[in-house]
Amino acid sequence: MFTDLMTAIMFLIIILLGCLMFSSNFSVFKRKIFIGILSFSMIVLVYAISMQMDKDGFSIFASDGLIDDQLYFLSTQMLAQQITENFSIDLSKVLNLQTETFQKPASLKSLFFSMIALPLYILAPGSGPLLFLMINVICSIIILEILSNDLQRVSSRLTSQTNYSSKLNGFSIFIVFFLMFCFLYPNFLIRMVQIEKDLLLSLIFIYVFFQLKRFYLDSEIKFPSFKYSVVVLVLFLMRPQFAIVLLLTHAYLHVFATKRSFKFFIYACCCILLFPISVLIVKIFSPTLFDLLVRMKSFSVMAGVTNFLHVDYSSYLGILRTIIVSSYYFLFAPLSTITLQGNFLWVVMMIEPILFFLLPVLVSFLLSSSMPKGRELFFTLAIATILLALFSTVFESHAGSFLRKRIPIYLLWIYLMFSCLYCKYIRLHHAKSGF
């Protein structure tokens, strides 16, 4: 039964890809169907493997079980049972689940994500984890649709500027390759098939980033201040560093946006050199919070190797060194000799930062001038990348957490690379056509 299911799913994916790869008109509707079926197929496939491994549909990537994976599901299931049986909610029992079953501090913050899936489990209270994973399918559809739509918008604007009217020649096959590249991004796939909030938070981050881009760089929309405030508030509650980075990116676009490399270099250096001062301010005015920060930061782990990162928050230079080294691991983990001490999966994962970060950054840097406002967008995304690395590493040293929290940045760099590639293709085709 299990083998038959996997064979059927893989056969479906192959047929789907074959049909769409040779489709002359890869419409928005077809694109959504493509993303949806591919996402759902991946989830069902991994779910079937999990059941075969006696993991009850939970993560297959954690040997001892993923706590968050189970905590979100069981919390939602308990809330749904309370509503359907008693027409009320007793949060104390849910918080006891966190402390007694999972030995985690009681936190209402962890229930935000569970609340999103609550309506599904009210309708089907006995459902397993697969129903919860449908949220990831929806998030993946919206994320890739936002990226694809903006890629098409950029390409359309360029073709109108060059009077090239061949209806975006080759764009359909180009979008297929773009989507396939995103689906090959390992952490995007891993988070899709686990009950985690990372895809939802990545969706919010990417949505706000594109709202800022369209307002400041494209001049296409009136700034949606109410929506902006609401989603940033949600991020503050669920992942504060995302909200802070978006607010600072907003300030950068409003005041400092540039297409000049030297100006960007000055801004980037200022961000890095001034950041340790904020840690020293916390040390002076809130010693208790600073001690907690140091304790959290001091526990580092990557590929099963602990305490690989030396943390020195005793002085400005010590903080600066610690933050710079940590930022390297945030952006490039697990690309390190330390990873060679881990299992085979971690060694294979070393290709991720090369293929899905270094390559997009390099291609975008070389070809960004081919894209309308490409240089400004490149430097804006670079600033956002630096800021997210700084704010994420100031209190954390867990490589697994780094891999999760950099997902929106990696996806944005992949988008920018394909945008630059297609704009370059349009310009070359335009030049050869003699327009």
Residue pairs with C-beta under 8 A, 6 or more apart in sequence:
2 48
2 51
2 52
5 44
5 48
6 45
6 48
6 49
9 41
9 44
9 45
9 48
10 45
12 37
12 41
13 37
13 38
13 41
16 34
16 37
16 38
17 176
17 180
20 26
20 30
20 34
20 176
21 173
21 176
23 30
23 172
24 172
25 172
26 34
26 171
26 172
26 173
26 175
26 176
28 145
28 149
31 145
31 148
31 175
31 179
32 141
32 145
34 176
34 179
35 140
35 141
35 144
35 145
35 179
36 137
36 141
38 179
38 183
39 136
39 137
39 140
39 141
39 192
40 134
40 137
42 183
42 189
42 192
42 193
43 130
43 133
43 134
43 136
43 137
43 192
43 193
44 130
46 60
46 193
47 57
47 129
47 130
47 133
47 193
49 60
50 56
50 57
50 58
50 59
50 60
51 57
53 60
55 65
56 128
56 129
57 128
57 129
57 130
58 65
58 66
58 69
58 70
58 73
58 129
58 194
58 195
59 65
59 66
59 69
59 193
59 194
59 195
60 193
61 190
61 194
61 345
62 69
66 194
66 196
67 102
67 104
68 110
68 195
68 196
69 129
69 194
69 195
69 196
70 102
70 195
71 97
71 98
71 102
71 104
71 110
72 110
72 113
72 114
72 117
72 132
72 195
72 196
72 197
73 129
73 132
73 195
74 97
74 101
75 94
75 97
75 98
75 110
75 111
75 114
76 114
76 115
76 117
76 118
76 121
76 132
77 121
77 125
78 93
78 94
78 97
79 89
79 94
79 111
79 114
79 115
79 118
79 121
80 118
80 121
80 122
80 125
81 125
82 88
82 89
82 90
82 93
83 89
83 118
83 122
84 122
84 125
91 108
91 111
94 111
95 106
95 107
95 108
96 106
98 104
98 105
98 106
98 107
98 110
99 105
99 106
104 110
109 237
109 238
112 197
112 234
112 237
112 238
113 197
113 200
113 238
116 135
116 200
117 131
117 132
117 135
120 127
120 131
120 132
120 134
121 127
121 131
121 132
124 131
129 195
132 195
133 192
133 193
133 195
135 199
135 200
136 191
136 192
136 193
136 194
136 199
137 192
139 199
139 200
139 202
139 203
140 188
140 192
140 199
142 203
143 199
143 202
143 203
143 206
143 411
144 179
144 182
146 203
146 206
146 207
146 210
147 178
147 182
147 206
147 411
147 412
147 414
147 415
148 175
148 178
148 179
150 210
150 213
150 214
150 415
150 419
151 175
151 178
151 415
151 418
151 419
151 422
152 168
152 171
152 175
153 218
154 371
154 372
154 419
154 422
154 423
155 168
155 171
155 419
155 422
155 423
155 426
156 168
157 218
157 372
158 371
158 372
158 423
158 426
158 427
159 165
159 166
159 168
159 426
161 372
162 426
162 427
162 430
162 435
163 435
164 426
164 429
164 430
164 433
164 435
166 429
169 429
170 425
171 422
174 418
174 421
174 422
174 425
177 418
178 414
178 415
178 418
181 414
181 418
182 188
182 411
182 414
183 189
185 352
185 356
185 410
185 411
185 414
186 349
186 352
186 356
187 352
187 403
187 404
187 406
187 407
187 410
188 199
188 407
188 410
188 411
191 198
191 199
191 404
191 407
192 199
196 404
197 238
198 404
198 405
198 407
199 407
201 235
201 238
201 239
201 242
201 408
202 407
202 408
202 411
204 231
204 234
204 235
204 242
205 235
205 242
205 246
205 408
206 408
206 411
206 412
207 231
208 228
208 231
208 232
208 235
208 246
209 246
209 249
209 384
209 408
209 412
211 221
211 223
211 224
211 227
211 228
212 246
212 249
212 250
212 253
213 377
213 380
214 220
214 221
215 221
215 222
215 223
216 253
216 254
216 257
217 253
217 257
217 373
217 376
217 377
217 380
218 373
232 243
232 246
232 247
233 243
235 242
235 243
235 246
236 243
239 405
241 388
241 391
241 392
241 405
242 388
242 408
244 387
244 391
245 384
245 387
245 388
245 391
246 384
248 383
248 387
249 380
249 383
249 384
249 387
252 267
252 380
252 383
253 380
256 263
256 267
257 376
257 379
257 380
258 264
258 267
258 376
258 379
259 373
259 375
259 376
259 379
264 379
264 382
264 383
267 383
268 382
268 383
268 386
271 383
271 386
271 387
271 390
272 320
272 323
272 324
272 386
272 390
273 320
275 320
275 323
275 390
275 394
276 316
276 319
276 320
276 323
277 316
279 290
279 293
279 313
279 319
279 394
280 316
280 319
282 289
282 290
282 293
283 290
283 313
290 313
293 313
293 394
293 395
294 311
294 313
296 395
296 396
297 311
297 313
297 322
297 394
297 395
297 396
297 397
298 307
298 311
298 397
299 306
299 307
299 397
299 398
300 306
300 307
300 308
300 309
300 311
300 397
300 398
300 399
301 307
301 308
301 397
301 398
301 399
301 400
302 308
302 329
302 333
302 334
302 336
302 338
302 339
302 342
302 346
302 398
302 399
302 400
303 334
303 338
303 339
303 341
303 342
303 343
303 346
303 399
304 341
304 342
304 343
304 346
305 338
305 341
305 342
308 338
309 322
309 325
309 326
309 329
309 397
310 322
310 325
311 322
311 397
312 318
312 319
312 321
312 322
313 319
313 322
323 390
323 393
323 394
326 389
326 393
326 394
326 396
326 397
327 386
327 389
327 390
327 393
329 336
329 393
329 397
329 399
329 402
330 388
330 389
330 392
330 393
330 402
330 405
330 406
331 353
331 357
331 385
331 389
331 406
332 353
332 357
332 358
333 353
333 399
333 402
333 403
334 342
334 346
334 349
334 350
334 352
334 353
334 399
334 403
335 350
335 353
335 354
336 350
339 346
339 347
339 349
339 350
340 347
352 403
356 410
356 413
356 414
357 410
357 413
359 417
360 410
360 413
360 414
360 416
360 417
361 382
361 413
363 417
363 420
363 421
364 374
364 378
364 413
364 416
364 417
364 420
365 378
366 420
367 374
367 420
367 421
367 423
367 424
368 374
368 375
368 377
368 378
368 416
368 420
369 375
370 420
370 423
370 424
370 427
371 377
371 419
371 420
371 423
372 423
374 419
374 420
374 423
377 416
378 416
381 409
381 412
381 413
381 416
384 409
384 412
385 409
385 413
388 405
388 406
388 409
389 406
392 401
392 402
392 405
392 406
393 402
396 402
